[in-house]
Amino acid sequence: MKAVLDAKEFKRIIDNTKRFVSKDASNELMSWIHLEIDAKEMFIKATALDGHRVSIEYAKLVEADESFVCYIRPLIPKVTRYDNYAELEVNKNRLYAQVGESIIGYVQPEGNFYDVDKVLKNLDGERKLETIVINAQYLKDALESISAYSGTRKIAEIDVYAPCHPVVIRSGRKGERDNLKIVLPMNSRD
């Protein structure tokens, strides 16, 4: 079982899912990124979860001999600007990831990955209240600027209004005035 994709796209899907891998999970599979290779539709899907959040990334495949599922750690071969392709090959119970002259092997874990598609299907049945289009970097900056108080976790309350209204992020100590971060919406890509 073998698949080939653009090396930069491989790096992108791993980079965008690795923050969602659990580092101390009781479920061993949550410390891996789940890869689904679809040879018919020619795409790869990378999924990571840690019990509190999920990340799903897609990329097009250049080549795939058959559909398969495998697991990869967030550590991958170095991708340089000179590398064109990444190759993923499963042989027995091992995944080999090769980019240029670098290759890393992963013994595949036992078990079944959490059915994230089931969660998404359940959400599709729910009535969506609003869709807000927002600059991801501005939202990230606003959330990162929230402080933890007295050793507590960073907690944000996010108020979403109509699509053309700003997103208001509230934080601070209970009983005191709210600290506010406001991010203005953008035009939709539709």
Backbone torsions as a table, in degrees:
resi	resn	phi	psi	omega
1	MET	NA	124.0	-174.0
2	LYS	-143.9	143.8	176.0
3	ALA	-140.8	147.1	179.2
4	VAL	-128.4	134.9	176.4
5	LEU	-142.6	167.4	177.3
6	ASP	-59.2	132.8	-175.9
7	ALA	-61.8	-39.5	-180.0
8	LYS	-69.4	-34.4	175.9
9	GLU	-68.4	-37.2	176.0
10	PHE	-61.0	-47.5	178.3
11	LYS	-60.9	-41.6	-178.6
12	ARG	-62.1	-47.4	-176.8
13	ILE	-68.7	-32.4	177.1
14	ILE	-73.1	-45.7	179.2
15	ASP	-60.3	-37.2	-176.6
16	ASN	-82.1	-6.0	176.4
17	THR	-114.6	-19.2	-172.3
18	LYS	-65.2	-25.1	178.2
19	ARG	-71.8	-13.7	-176.8
20	PHE	-99.4	3.0	177.3
21	VAL	-81.6	136.1	179.6
22	SER	-79.6	134.4	-179.5
23	LYS	-91.2	-19.6	-180.0
24	ASP	-138.0	48.0	-175.7
25	ALA	-78.6	143.1	172.3
26	SER	-73.4	-25.2	174.6
27	ASN	-93.5	109.2	-175.7
28	GLU	-54.1	-35.0	-176.1
29	LEU	-68.0	-19.9	178.3
30	MET	-73.9	-7.7	176.5
31	SER	-95.4	9.2	179.0
32	TRP	-120.7	159.7	169.6
33	ILE	-98.8	127.0	-178.4
34	HIS	-87.7	123.9	179.8
35	LEU	-112.0	129.1	174.4
36	GLU	-116.1	121.8	178.5
37	ILE	-104.5	122.0	179.5
38	ASP	-109.5	102.6	-176.6
39	ALA	-72.6	-26.0	-179.3
40	LYS	-73.4	-50.2	-178.7
41	GLU	-88.3	-8.5	177.6
42	MET	59.3	55.3	173.0
43	PHE	-142.2	160.7	174.3
44	ILE	-119.7	140.3	179.0
45	LYS	-120.2	124.5	177.3
46	ALA	-109.3	127.8	-178.5
47	THR	-129.4	134.3	174.6
48	ALA	-136.3	146.4	177.3
49	LEU	-151.3	153.4	-179.7
50	ASP	-127.1	11.5	-179.9
51	GLY	98.4	-15.2	179.3
52	HIS	-122.9	-19.3	-176.2
53	ARG	-155.0	160.9	-176.8
54	VAL	-135.5	143.0	172.4
55	SER	-127.9	132.3	177.5
56	ILE	-128.0	127.1	179.0
57	GLU	-129.1	144.1	178.7
58	TYR	-120.6	151.6	172.6
59	ALA	-149.7	154.8	178.0
60	LYS	-79.5	148.7	174.9
61	LEU	-97.8	149.6	173.1
62	VAL	-88.8	-35.3	-175.4
63	GLU	-157.3	144.1	173.8
64	ALA	-158.1	129.3	-179.0
65	ASP	-82.6	-26.7	176.2
66	GLU	-162.8	163.6	177.6
67	SER	-78.4	142.0	177.4
68	PHE	-159.8	168.2	179.2
69	VAL	-124.1	140.8	178.0
70	CYS	-153.9	175.3	-179.4
71	TYR	-125.1	147.4	178.9
72	ILE	-140.0	146.0	173.8
73	ARG	-79.9	160.9	179.1
74	PRO	-65.3	-14.6	177.8
75	LEU	-85.5	116.6	-178.5
76	ILE	-124.7	167.2	176.1
77	PRO	-59.3	146.9	-179.0
78	LYS	-63.2	134.0	177.9
79	VAL	-107.8	120.6	178.3
80	THR	-106.2	171.6	179.4
81	ARG	-67.7	-14.4	179.8
82	TYR	-88.9	-10.0	-178.0
83	ASP	-86.7	128.9	-179.3
84	ASN	-95.0	-43.4	-171.3
85	TYR	-129.7	153.0	170.9
86	ALA	-116.4	135.9	178.8
87	GLU	-114.8	132.5	175.6
88	LEU	-116.7	126.3	-179.5
89	GLU	-136.5	129.0	176.5
90	VAL	-104.1	125.7	178.2
91	ASN	-131.5	114.8	-173.6
92	LYS	58.9	-119.4	-178.9
93	ASN	-109.4	31.1	-179.7
94	ARG	-127.6	140.4	173.0
95	LEU	-106.1	131.0	174.7
96	TYR	-113.0	125.0	177.6
97	ALA	-112.6	122.9	-177.5
98	GLN	-126.1	131.8	173.4
99	VAL	-132.0	119.0	-176.9
100	GLY	58.8	-125.2	-179.7
101	GLU	-93.1	-4.2	-178.2
102	SER	-93.3	139.2	178.6
103	ILE	-141.2	139.2	176.7
104	ILE	-130.6	139.6	178.2
105	GLY	-112.3	148.4	-179.2
106	TYR	-134.0	121.2	172.6
107	VAL	-72.2	126.9	-174.1
108	GLN	-74.4	133.1	179.9
109	PRO	-73.6	160.2	177.0
110	GLU	-88.5	152.6	173.7
111	GLY	114.8	176.7	-179.9
112	ASN	-110.8	134.0	179.1
113	PHE	-71.4	153.0	179.6
114	TYR	-59.4	137.6	-177.4
115	ASP	-80.0	83.5	-179.1
116	VAL	-67.2	-33.0	179.3
117	ASP	-60.0	-33.0	178.3
118	LYS	-64.4	-41.4	178.0
119	VAL	-63.2	-43.2	-179.9
120	LEU	-65.5	-39.0	177.5
121	LYS	-64.5	-39.0	176.4
122	ASN	-62.9	-37.7	177.9
123	LEU	-68.0	-36.5	179.1
124	ASP	-60.5	-29.0	178.7
125	GLY	-76.9	-18.1	-179.9
126	GLU	-81.3	153.9	177.2
127	ARG	-80.4	121.8	178.3
128	LYS	-76.4	130.5	-177.2
129	LEU	-81.4	-50.1	-178.6
130	GLU	-151.6	156.7	169.3
131	THR	-123.7	123.2	179.1
132	ILE	-114.5	130.0	176.6
133	VAL	-100.4	124.7	-171.7
134	ILE	-142.5	149.3	177.5
135	ASN	-68.7	119.7	-175.1
136	ALA	-61.7	-38.5	-179.1
137	GLN	-66.5	-40.7	178.7
138	TYR	-64.7	-41.8	178.1
139	LEU	-64.0	-43.6	178.6
140	LYS	-60.1	-46.2	179.4
141	ASP	-60.4	-42.7	-179.8
142	ALA	-62.6	-44.2	-178.9
143	LEU	-70.1	-38.3	179.5
144	GLU	-68.5	-22.7	-177.8
145	SER	-81.5	-1.4	178.4
146	ILE	-78.4	132.2	-178.4
147	SER	-93.4	151.0	170.0
148	ALA	-86.1	139.8	-178.3
149	TYR	-109.2	130.0	175.1
150	SER	51.4	42.1	177.7
151	GLY	76.9	5.5	179.3
152	THR	-84.7	170.5	178.8
153	ARG	-70.5	156.4	171.0
154	LYS	-73.8	126.1	179.1
155	ILE	-129.0	134.1	178.9
156	ALA	-123.5	136.2	169.8
157	GLU	-103.5	123.7	-175.7
158	ILE	-110.9	119.5	178.1
159	ASP	-100.3	124.7	179.0
160	VAL	-116.7	128.3	-179.3
161	TYR	-109.3	-149.8	178.2
162	ALA	-65.3	159.3	-175.9
163	PRO	-54.9	-28.6	-177.5
164	CYS	-94.6	7.5	-179.7
165	HIS	-103.5	158.1	-180.0
166	PRO	-70.3	159.5	172.6
167	VAL	-92.4	130.0	-178.5
168	VAL	-111.2	124.8	-179.8
169	ILE	-111.2	122.2	-177.9
170	ARG	-110.3	141.1	176.1
171	SER	-149.6	172.0	177.3
172	GLY	128.7	179.5	-179.0
173	ARG	-76.4	145.5	178.1
174	LYS	-62.9	135.0	179.3
175	GLY	88.1	-9.1	177.9
176	GLU	-107.5	172.7	177.8
177	ARG	-62.3	144.3	179.2
178	ASP	-74.6	139.0	166.4
179	ASN	-82.3	138.9	-174.9
180	LEU	-120.7	140.9	168.7
181	LYS	-128.1	129.5	-178.1
182	ILE	-124.3	126.0	179.5
183	VAL	-118.8	125.1	-178.2
184	LEU	-79.5	148.0	-179.4
185	PRO	-75.5	167.9	177.8
186	MET	-122.8	173.2	174.8
187	ASN	-73.5	145.3	179.9
188	SER	-69.4	156.1	176.7
189	ARG	-78.7	-7.0	178.3
190	ASP	-84.5	NA	NA
